[in-house]
């Protein structure tokens, strides 16, 4: 197979970044071109471009350049594992994004009915990290054609403020009980742990159908995405990893 040698300008145009960005990635050792022309200009081959795509995908997912370098240079990881990790994170974000969109729809429905939720009510229900239209637009762009999106729109269209409050309370209660189970040493795969896993799956199912395979993807994302890890570990250090083990064991993947 012929190996292509692409100039920095060609690569920049292919992937949609600036030449200056490529120069920076080279300088910090993140994406180093495999060759140089006799005149000293950078040239990239297909392997370099593949690594660049991996970098840009991780950047889109919110990782820092330092985190990306550590992931890509991990001697125990291979290109397929990076693709799987990225897929799991993207799949898992359905959960958060659809919850945010559903909340936005509730606000729209309330306005149509002449009911306006105050800023305090929004913070009370959705939390301090409520970002409204930003996440709604991102969710629609990524998941607008999926069954999960359509199901979420249908199921949440008539949620009232009281129902949203109940959902939030039930979610908080489950996370609290998961933390307690972890502290008590409840082992994944036991009846108590499996019951918690099924309760978690049922909560997701209020928004869209969530089989065990989807739930496992979500659980893996809770560990892979530092934002979700931080959310669960606020209840108890290590809770995200524990929940992953509980869900995987219940799904027969422990």
PARO-748169 format. One line per field, with one value per atom (N, C-alpha, C, O): x, y, z; residue number from 1. Coordinates in steps of 0.02 Angstrom, whole numbers, m for minus. Example, Ala and Ser with C-alpha at 12.3 -4.5 7.8 and 13.67 -1.06 7.14 Angstrom:
BEGIN
u	(660  615  660  712  642  684  645  670)
v	(m284  m225  m165  m166  m112  m53  2  57)
w	(390  390  390  423  354  357  394  402)
seq	(1  1  1  1  2  2  2  2)
END
This chain:
BEGIN
u	(42  0  44  91  29  68  54  m3  108  102  100  146  47  41  82  88  110  144  108  107  78  35  67  94  65  93  48  m10  76  37  m24  m77  m19  m76  m132  m191  m114  m164  m198  m260  m160  m189  m235  m289  m213  m255  m323  m375  m322  m385  m427  m488  m395  m433  m471  m529  m440  m470  m503  m538  m493  m528  m497  m532  m430  m396  m345  m332  m318  m270  m200  m184  m160  m90  m55  m12  m73  m43  m56  m13  m117  m133  m90  m65  m80  m38  34  67  58  126  131  181  79  79  79  117  37  35  103  124  138  204  253  292  250  298  291  341  230  220  223  214  236  244  179  180  123  58  45  26  55  50  112  115  161  224  225  218  234  235  293  346  281  329  390  441  383  439  446  406  498  511  533  563  516  540  613  639  648  717  725  778  671  673  656  656  639  625  552  536  506  435  406  427  358  326  285  253  287  244  215  250  150  113  95  80  95  69  1  m25  m28  m95  m99  m150  m46  m46  m47  m80  m10  m11  m81  m104  m114  m181  m231  m276  m223  m266  m258  m307  m196  m185  m215  m243  m209  m238  m313  m341  m346  m419  m435  m485  m394  m406  m400  m440  m349  m340  m401  m426  m424  m480  m544  m586  m553  m613  m611  m661  m554  m548  m557  m586  m532  m542  m616  m640  m652  m724  m760  m811  m732  m762  m742  m764  m699  m683  m618  m605  m577  m514  m461  m462  m416  m361  m308  m308  m262  m208  m165  m141  m154  m113  m147  m114  m213  m249  m248  m241  m255  m255  m187  m184  m133  m67  m58  m31  m82  m76  m116  m93  m176  m218  m187  m183  m165  m139  m72  m55  m33  33  34  88  m24  m29  m5  m35  48  74  27  35  m22  m69  m131  m173  m136  m195  m177  m119  m227  m217  m269  m315  m261  m308  m381  m424  m395  m464  m492  m550  m451  m475  m493  m540  m456  m472  m539  m580  m551  m615  m672  m725  m662  m714  m728  m785  m674  m683  m722  m768  m704  m738  m811  m855  m825  m894  m935  m992  m905  m940  m955  m1009  m908  m919  m975  m1020  m973  m1025  m1093  m1143  m1095  m1159  m1185  m1245  m1140  m1161  m1187  m1230  m1164  m1186  m1260  m1291  m1288  m1360  m1399  m1446  m1379  m1414  m1420  m1474  m1362  m1362  m1395  m1436  m1379  m1404  m1480  m1514  m1506  m1578  m1615  m1670  m1584  m1614  m1618  m1668  m1564  m1562  m1613  m1647  m1618  m1666  m1737  m1780  m1750  m1817  m1835  m1892  m1785  m1798  m1814  m1858  m1778  m1792  m1862  m1897  m1882  m1949  m2003  m2055  m1988  m2036  m2044  m2099  m1989  m1993  m2034  m2073  m2024  m2061  m2136  m2178  m2151  m2221  m2252  m2310  m2213  m2239  m2255  m2306  m2212  m2223  m2286  m2325  m2295  m2354  m2418  m2470  m2413  m2471  m2477  m2520  m2431  m2433  m2399  m2409  m2358  m2323  m2249  m2219  m2219  m2148  m2110  m2127  m2060  m2018  m1967  m1933  m1962  m1914  m1844  m1834  m1794  m1724  m1711  m1674  m1742  m1733  m1762  m1733  m1821  m1852  m1810  m1802  m1782  m1739  m1679  m1662  m1646  m1587  m1607  m1569  m1666  m1690  m1698  m1680  m1726  m1741  m1681  m1664  m1648  m1598  m1527  m1482  m1516  m1449  m1411  m1433  m1354  m1314  m1280  m1258  m1276  m1242  m1290  m1272  m1352  m1400  m1374  m1358  m1370  m1343  m1392  m1374  m1454  m1508  m1497  m1483  m1503  m1505  m1440  m1441  m1383  m1320  m1324  m1307  m1347  m1351  m1409  m1406  m1462  m1519  m1498  m1514  m1461  m1439  m1390  m1393  m1345  m1296  m1331  m1313  m1379  m1415  m1453  m1452  m1487  m1525  m1479  m1496  m1421  m1374  m1349  m1342  m1333  m1303  m1356  m1344  m1413  m1459  m1528  m1574  m1537  m1604  m1638  m1700  m1599  m1629  m1635  m1656  m1618  m1619  m1687  m1726  m1700  m1761  m1762  m1814  m1703  m1699  m1722  m1759  m1700  m1721  m1797  m1829  m1825  m1897  m1936  m1987  m1912  m1945  m1943  m1992  m1885  m1879  m1926  m1958  m1932  m1977  m2049  m2086  m2068  m2137  m2151  m2204  m2105  m2117  m2114  m2146  m2075  m2067  m2110  m2110  m2146  m2184  m2234  m2248  m2260  m2312  m2288  m2329  m2223  m2198  m2213  m2201  m2238  m2251  m2190  m2144  m2191  m2137  m2133  m2078  m2190  m2190  m2160  m2125  m2174  m2146  m2070  m2034  m2046  m1974  m1941  m1887  m1975  m1948  m1945  m1897  m1996  m1997  m1940  m1907  m1928  m1874  m1807  m1765  m1798  m1735  m1726  m1671  m1779  m1776  m1759  m1719  m1791  m1779  m1708  m1677  m1682  m1613  m1564  m1517  m1575  m1531  m1533  m1482  m1593  m1601  m1565  m1533  m1570  m1535  m1460  m1426  m1434  m1362  m1339  m1284  m1381  m1364  m1361  m1315  m1410  m1412  m1356  m1331  m1337  m1279  m1216  m1175  m1208  m1149  m1149  m1096  m1208  m1212  m1195  m1161  m1220  m1206  m1131  m1104  m1099  m1027  m990  m944  m1010  m977  m987  m944  m1045  m1060  m1027  m1030  m997  m963  m1010  m994  m1068  m1113  m1080  m1062  m1070  m1032  m1074  m1133  m1045  m1080  m1100  m1063  m1160  m1185  m1229  m1262  m1230  m1275  m1346  m1356  m1394  m1464  m1474  m1509  m1445  m1454  m1423  m1454  m1363  m1330  m1368  m1375  m1393  m1431  m1496  m1516  m1527  m1587  m1573  m1613  m1516  m1497  m1483  m1501  m1452  m1437  m1502  m1508  m1551  m1614  m1653  m1688  m1646  m1678  m1647  m1682  m1580  m1546  m1571  m1584  m1577  m1600  m1672  m1689  m1713  m1783  m1786  m1829  m1741  m1741  m1723  m1753  m1674  m1656  m1715  m1728  m1751  m1807  m1865  m1910  m1866  m1919  m1910  m1958  m1849  m1835  m1831  m1857  m1800  m1795  m1781  m1755  m1797  m1786  m1712  m1669  m1698  m1629  m1620  m1638  m1594  m1581  m1514  m1482  m1494  m1434  m1372  m1325  m1371  m1313  m1305  m1249  m1360  m1357  m1335  m1295  m1361  m1343  m1269  m1237  m1241  m1169  m1129  m1078  m1151  m1117  m1118  m1068  m1175  m1180  m1132  m1098  m1130  m1087  m1014  m975  m994  m924  m908  m853  m956  m947  m939  m901  m974  m969  m896  m875  m859  m789  m743  m693  m760  m715  m718  m667  m776  m783  m773  m813  m721  m707  m763  m768  m805  m860  m911  m936  m928  m975  m944  m977  m880  m846  m849  m862  m836  m837  m907  m913  m959  m1028  m1041  m1064  m1026  m1040  m993  m1014  m930  m882  m892  m862  m935  m954  m991  m986  m1029  m1067  m1019  m1026  m971  m921  m865  m878  m803  m747  m750  m756  m745  m748  m817  m825  m869  m937  m948  m984  m919  m928  m903  m937  m844  m816  m858  m868  m883  m926  m990  m1012  m1022  m1084  m1071  m1112  m1014  m997  m994  m1021  m961  m955  m1024  m1038  m1066  m1133  m1174  m1207  m1172  m1212  m1185  m1224  m1120  m1090  m1106  m1121  m1102  m1117  m1190  m1205  m1235  m1306  m1321  m1367  m1281  m1291  m1253  m1254  m1221  m1184  m1116  m1088  m1090  m1025  m973  m922  m987  m942  m879  m836)
v	(m60  0  62  68  108  169  214  226  240  284  356  379  391  461  506  493  558  609  674  700  701  760  819  812  876  936  961  941  1006  1031  1069  1066  1104  1141  1094  1108  1039  991  958  951  939  906  955  935  1017  1067  1073  1076  1075  1079  1017  1022  958  895  890  869  909  898  960  956  1018  1078  1114  1143  1112  1151  1197  1191  1242  1290  1259  1213  1286  1265  1279  1241  1334  1353  1299  1284  1271  1217  1156  1126  1138  1081  1093  1047  1154  1170  1162  1137  1185  1179  1106  1087  1065  993  961  918  982  956  977  937  1041  1067  1034  1025  1015  984  907  873  880  809  770  709  803  769  735  677  771  743  766  823  723  741  711  651  752  726  676  684  626  572  591  558  644  661  735  776  750  819  817  768  869  876  897  918  891  914  987  1007  1026  1096  1106  1162  1051  1055  1063  1074  1058  1065  1000  945  1006  948  910  940  843  800  746  717  733  685  624  630  565  506  488  523  433  414  399  414  370  356  420  424  470  535  566  592  561  590  553  583  487  448  471  479  481  505  574  589  616  683  680  717  635  627  605  628  560  539  598  606  640  700  745  768  758  804  777  815  711  680  688  707  674  683  756  771  802  873  891  928  863  875  850  877  797  768  804  785  855  897  880  907  835  818  872  903  882  928  895  834  936  909  862  811  878  835  767  715  767  705  663  602  697  661  628  570  664  636  573  523  576  518  459  402  472  419  387  326  429  403  368  324  389  360  304  280  284  228  164  143  132  73  13  m33  15  m42  m33  m77  25  38  29  35  15  10  54  78  66  110  90  133  24  2  21  39  16  33  106  124  149  221  233  272  199  207  182  214  127  101  150  161  177  225  286  309  312  371  356  398  297  279  274  298  245  238  306  317  352  418  453  483  450  483  452  487  385  352  371  384  373  390  460  472  506  575  583  634  531  533  545  584  511  515  587  613  620  689  737  779  731  779  774  825  714  707  731  757  722  749  825  856  856  928  953  1003  918  938  930  973  875  864  920  942  941  996  1060  1097  1072  1132  1129  1180  1070  1063  1076  1105  1055  1068  1143  1167  1179  1251  1282  1328  1256  1281  1266  1309  1205  1187  1231  1252  1245  1287  1357  1386  1382  1450  1450  1497  1396  1392  1391  1416  1362  1358  1419  1422  1467  1527  1519  1560  1465  1453  1466  1437  1509  1524  1499  1517  1457  1435  1489  1514  1506  1557  1528  1468  1573  1551  1505  1456  1520  1478  1409  1359  1406  1341  1300  1240  1334  1299  1269  1211  1309  1285  1229  1181  1236  1186  1119  1067  1118  1055  1028  969  1072  1049  1053  1025  1088  1092  1152  1188  1163  1222  1218  1269  1157  1151  1155  1136  1178  1187  1236  1294  1213  1255  1265  1291  1245  1261  1247  1191  1300  1293  1265  1233  1278  1250  1175  1147  1140  1068  1045  991  1083  1064  1062  1014  1112  1115  1058  1027  1045  991  924  882  913  849  839  785  892  885  870  830  903  892  821  790  794  728  672  620  681  625  636  597  689  707  653  651  608  556  490  440  486  422  408  454  344  324  352  371  353  378  451  470  491  561  566  603  528  532  508  537  455  430  481  491  513  562  621  644  643  699  680  719  619  597  589  610  558  540  601  601  651  708  768  819  762  820  846  906  800  820  820  825  813  814  882  935  880  941  958  918  1017  1036  986  967  966  918  851  820  830  767  772  725  829  839  838  810  868  868  797  778  756  687  647  608  658  624  642  599  707  729  697  674  696  667  592  567  556  484  470  422  512  503  514  476  568  582  526  507  499  446  383  349  366  306  314  268  372  383  380  356  404  400  327  308  288  217  177  129  195  162  176  131  238  255  216  192  209  172  98  67  70  0  m11  m61  36  30  32  m8  78  83  19  0  m13  m74  m135  m190  m127  m183  m230  m289  m204  m244  m262  m217  m325  m347  m344  m362  m323  m326  m398  m445  m406  m472  m502  m552  m472  m497  m471  m427  m499  m480  m406  m372  m380  m309  m264  m215  m282  m242  m245  m194  m304  m311  m270  m242  m268  m228  m154  m119  m130  m60  m47  5  m95  m87  m83  m42  m125  m123  m59  m33  m33  31  87  131  85  134  130  181  69  60  84  113  73  96  172  201  205  278  305  353  274  295  282  320  227  208  256  251  302  353  399  431  403  449  412  437  354  315  243  229  196  125  113  135  78  65  m9  m31  m47  m117  m124  m74  m185  m194  m172  m145  m182  m160  m84  m59  m48  24  46  92  12  30  18  58  m34  m47  9  31  32  88  150  186  162  219  211  258  150  138  147  176  124  133  206  228  245  316  352  401  328  360  359  404  308  302  337  367  333  361  437  469  466  538  569  556  610  636  679  685  708  749  706  725  648  603  570  561  553  524  571  550  635  685  690  697  685  689  633  646  571  515  514  498  530  527  582  581  631  681  647  668  594  558  515  512  483  442  428  408  438  424  352  304  344  278  254  198  296  274  261  214  301  291  222  186  203  138  81  29  93  42  32  m24  87  82  45  5  59  22  m53  m92  m73  m144  m174  m230  m137  m162  m173  m224  m125  m130  m186  m224  m190  m242  m312  m358  m320  m386  m404  m462  m356  m370  m389  m427  m360  m375  m437  m455  m470  m531  m517  m560  m456  m439  m424  m393  m446  m433  m476  m470)
w	(0  0  0  40  m43  m48  12  31  41  98  73  39  91  70  116  176  86  125  113  57  166  160  195  250  163  193  249  254  290  347  323  355  267  241  219  231  186  163  222  223  273  332  369  392  376  410  375  409  308  271  277  278  282  287  352  352  407  473  502  552  469  491  549  590  554  605  571  512  609  581  578  615  533  529  595  618  626  690  743  784  742  789  777  825  714  698  720  745  710  733  809  835  844  917  939  984  908  925  913  951  861  846  901  926  920  969  1037  1071  1056  1122  1118  1168  1058  1050  1048  1057  1036  1035  968  967  914  846  808  784  804  772  701  694  650  581  572  602  531  524  482  485  443  400  387  409  350  327  254  232  218  150  151  203  94  92  114  138  106  126  200  226  234  305  323  381  274  289  316  297  361  392  340  296  344  304  349  390  340  381  339  279  370  336  365  408  340  361  436  468  464  536  577  628  553  588  587  637  530  524  568  597  573  617  690  725  711  779  789  841  738  742  751  791  715  724  795  824  824  893  941  986  929  971  967  1019  906  897  927  953  925  955  1031  1061  1061  1133  1153  1206  1112  1126  1126  1168  1077  1073  1135  1155  1165  1225  1289  1343  1283  1340  1375  1429  1347  1378  1364  1312  1412  1403  1359  1350  1332  1292  1333  1307  1397  1439  1450  1448  1460  1469  1405  1407  1348  1284  1272  1251  1286  1276  1319  1296  1381  1426  1399  1403  1373  1346  1284  1279  1238  1174  1182  1143  1231  1240  1293  1312  1315  1362  1329  1279  1354  1321  1322  1282  1367  1372  1328  1325  1294  1252  1178  1159  1138  1066  1031  1063  965  930  938  944  938  945  1013  1018  1065  1132  1137  1172  1102  1102  1067  1091  1012  977  1021  1023  1056  1101  1158  1176  1186  1241  1217  1252  1159  1133  1118  1131  1092  1078  1143  1146  1195  1258  1289  1317  1284  1312  1275  1305  1208  1168  1181  1187  1185  1199  1267  1276  1315  1383  1390  1433  1349  1355  1337  1351  1305  1291  1355  1357  1408  1472  1495  1507  1501  1527  1478  1498  1414  1365  1358  1354  1357  1350  1413  1408  1471  1531  1528  1547  1503  1498  1447  1458  1390  1339  1365  1354  1399  1426  1475  1478  1515  1562  1525  1545  1471  1431  1400  1398  1378  1350  1403  1389  1465  1519  1530  1541  1526  1533  1476  1487  1415  1357  1366  1353  1388  1399  1453  1448  1505  1559  1534  1552  1491  1464  1420  1422  1380  1337  1379  1358  1439  1483  1529  1572  1518  1559  1626  1671  1633  1695  1684  1639  1723  1716  1776  1833  1765  1820  1836  1792  1899  1920  1917  1911  1921  1921  1980  1974  2037  2096  2085  2106  2052  2038  1989  1997  1939  1891  1927  1916  1969  2006  2054  2064  2084  2131  2098  2126  2038  2003  1965  1971  1927  1879  1905  1874  1960  1988  1963  1918  1993  1977  1909  1883  1880  1816  1756  1700  1768  1714  1662  1678  1599  1546  1489  1436  1499  1454  1380  1360  1341  1268  1240  1188  1273  1248  1242  1189  1295  1293  1251  1220  1248  1206  1133  1097  1111  1041  1026  973  1074  1064  1060  1019  1103  1103  1038  1009  1015  953  894  850  892  837  837  784  896  899  896  864  929  939  910  923  871  847  806  803  775  733  768  737  832  867  899  912  911  945  1016  1042  1049  1117  1121  1167  1072  1070  1064  1101  1017  1005  1066  1085  1097  1157  1213  1248  1221  1274  1264  1311  1202  1188  1204  1233  1185  1197  1272  1296  1307  1377  1423  1475  1404  1449  1431  1466  1376  1351  1402  1405  1443  1491  1563  1609  1574  1643  1675  1645  1735  1772  1816  1823  1846  1891  1949  1970  1974  2030  2009  2048  1948  1924  1916  1932  1892  1886  1955  1964  2003  2072  2099  2133  2083  2105  2074  2107  2009  1974  2006  2018  2018  2049  2118  2135  2159  2226  2222  2261  2175  2169  2146  2169  2101  2078  2134  2143  2172  2229  2280  2309  2292  2342  2320  2361  2256  2231  2238  2259  2220  2225  2297  2312  2343  2414  2436  2472  2416  2436  2404  2433  2343  2312  2352  2363  2374  2414  2479  2501  2511  2573  2562  2603  2506  2491  2481  2503  2447  2436  2503  2514  2547  2613  2654  2693  2646  2684  2653  2682  2596  2564  2526  2517  2503  2463  2397  2358  2384  2326  2262  2263  2206  2141  2127  2140  2099  2083  2136  2124  2196  2248  2235  2193  2270  2259  2272  2234  2326  2342  2288  2268  2266  2214  2148  2114  2130  2068  2071  2020  2129  2137  2126  2095  2151  2140  2066  2040  2033  1961  1921  1875  1939  1903  1917  1874  1977  1993  1952  1927  1945  1903  1831  1799  1805  1736  1727  1675  1777  1774  1773  1739  1810  1810  1741  1717  1709  1640  1594  1548  1606  1564  1566  1524  1613  1612  1552  1530  1526  1471  1404  1353  1402  1341  1359  1414  1314  1327  1341  1303  1395  1415  1432  1486  1384  1398  1435  1449  1450  1489  1451  1480  1385  1345  1348  1355  1342  1346  1415  1423  1466  1535  1548  1583  1519  1527  1494  1521  1435  1402  1447  1452  1478  1523  1582  1603  1610  1668  1650  1689  1591  1570  1561  1577  1537  1528  1594  1599  1647  1712  1737  1774  1717  1737  1687  1707  1623  1571  1568  1553  1582  1577  1646  1691  1655  1722  1751  1812  1708  1734  1770  1823  1741  1773  1834  1885  1828  1886  1946  2002  1933  1987  2018  2079  1975  2002  2051  2107  2032  2076  2136  2192  2125  2180  2231  2285  2216  2267  2324  2381  2308  2359  2401  2462  2368  2402  2353  2296  2373  2328  2302  2341  2236  2206  2187  2163  2197  2184  2109  2092  2065  1993  1973  1936  1997  1980  2011  1980  2072  2104  2065  2054  2044  2006  1940  1919  1908  1847  1860  1822  1914  1931  1945  1924  1981  1998  1935  1927  1890  1828  1783  1755  1777  1735  1763  1725  1829  1859  1848  1833  1856  1845  1773  1759  1727  1655  1632  1573  1681  1663  1633  1599  1644  1616  1670  1658  1730  1786  1782  1826)
seq	(1  1  1  1  2  2  2  2  3  3  3  3  4  4  4  4  5  5  5  5  6  6  6  6  7  7  7  7  8  8  8  8  9  9  9  9  10  10  10  10  11  11  11  11  12  12  12  12  13  13  13  13  14  14  14  14  15  15  15  15  16  16  16  16  17  17  17  17  18  18  18  18  19  19  19  19  20  20  20  20  21  21  21  21  22  22  22  22  23  23  23  23  24  24  24  24  25  25  25  25  26  26  26  26  27  27  27  27  28  28  28  28  29  29  29  29  30  30  30  30  31  31  31  31  32  32  32  32  33  33  33  33  34  34  34  34  35  35  35  35  36  36  36  36  37  37  37  37  38  38  38  38  39  39  39  39  40  40  40  40  41  41  41  41  42  42  42  42  43  43  43  43  44  44  44  44  45  45  45  45  46  46  46  46  47  47  47  47  48  48  48  48  49  49  49  49  50  50  50  50  51  51  51  51  52  52  52  52  53  53  53  53  54  54  54  54  55  55  55  55  56  56  56  56  57  57  57  57  58  58  58  58  59  59  59  59  60  60  60  60  61  61  61  61  62  62  62  62  63  63  63  63  64  64  64  64  65  65  65  65  66  66  66  66  67  67  67  67  68  68  68  68  69  69  69  69  70  70  70  70  71  71  71  71  72  72  72  72  73  73  73  73  74  74  74  74  75  75  75  75  76  76  76  76  77  77  77  77  78  78  78  78  79  79  79  79  80  80  80  80  81  81  81  81  82  82  82  82  83  83  83  83  84  84  84  84  85  85  85  85  86  86  86  86  87  87  87  87  88  88  88  88  89  89  89  89  90  90  90  90  91  91  91  91  92  92  92  92  93  93  93  93  94  94  94  94  95  95  95  95  96  96  96  96  97  97  97  97  98  98  98  98  99  99  99  99  100  100  100  100  101  101  101  101  102  102  102  102  103  103  103  103  104  104  104  104  105  105  105  105  106  106  106  106  107  107  107  107  108  108  108  108  109  109  109  109  110  110  110  110  111  111  111  111  112  112  112  112  113  113  113  113  114  114  114  114  115  115  115  115  116  116  116  116  117  117  117  117  118  118  118  118  119  119  119  119  120  120  120  120  121  121  121  121  122  122  122  122  123  123  123  123  124  124  124  124  125  125  125  125  126  126  126  126  127  127  127  127  128  128  128  128  129  129  129  129  130  130  130  130  131  131  131  131  132  132  132  132  133  133  133  133  134  134  134  134  135  135  135  135  136  136  136  136  137  137  137  137  138  138  138  138  139  139  139  139  140  140  140  140  141  141  141  141  142  142  142  142  143  143  143  143  144  144  144  144  145  145  145  145  146  146  146  146  147  147  147  147  148  148  148  148  149  149  149  149  150  150  150  150  151  151  151  151  152  152  152  152  153  153  153  153  154  154  154  154  155  155  155  155  156  156  156  156  157  157  157  157  158  158  158  158  159  159  159  159  160  160  160  160  161  161  161  161  162  162  162  162  163  163  163  163  164  164  164  164  165  165  165  165  166  166  166  166  167  167  167  167  168  168  168  168  169  169  169  169  170  170  170  170  171  171  171  171  172  172  172  172  173  173  173  173  174  174  174  174  175  175  175  175  176  176  176  176  177  177  177  177  178  178  178  178  179  179  179  179  180  180  180  180  181  181  181  181  182  182  182  182  183  183  183  183  184  184  184  184  185  185  185  185  186  186  186  186  187  187  187  187  188  188  188  188  189  189  189  189  190  190  190  190  191  191  191  191  192  192  192  192  193  193  193  193  194  194  194  194  195  195  195  195  196  196  196  196  197  197  197  197  198  198  198  198  199  199  199  199  200  200  200  200  201  201  201  201  202  202  202  202  203  203  203  203  204  204  204  204  205  205  205  205  206  206  206  206  207  207  207  207  208  208  208  208  209  209  209  209  210  210  210  210  211  211  211  211  212  212  212  212  213  213  213  213  214  214  214  214  215  215  215  215  216  216  216  216  217  217  217  217  218  218  218  218  219  219  219  219  220  220  220  220  221  221  221  221  222  222  222  222  223  223  223  223  224  224  224  224  225  225  225  225  226  226  226  226  227  227  227  227  228  228  228  228  229  229  229  229  230  230  230  230  231  231  231  231  232  232  232  232  233  233  233  233  234  234  234  234  235  235  235  235  236  236  236  236  237  237  237  237  238  238  238  238  239  239  239  239  240  240  240  240  241  241  241  241  242  242  242  242  243  243  243  243  244  244  244  244  245  245  245  245  246  246  246  246  247  247  247  247  248  248  248  248  249  249  249  249  250  250  250  250  251  251  251  251  252  252  252  252  253  253  253  253  254  254  254  254)
END
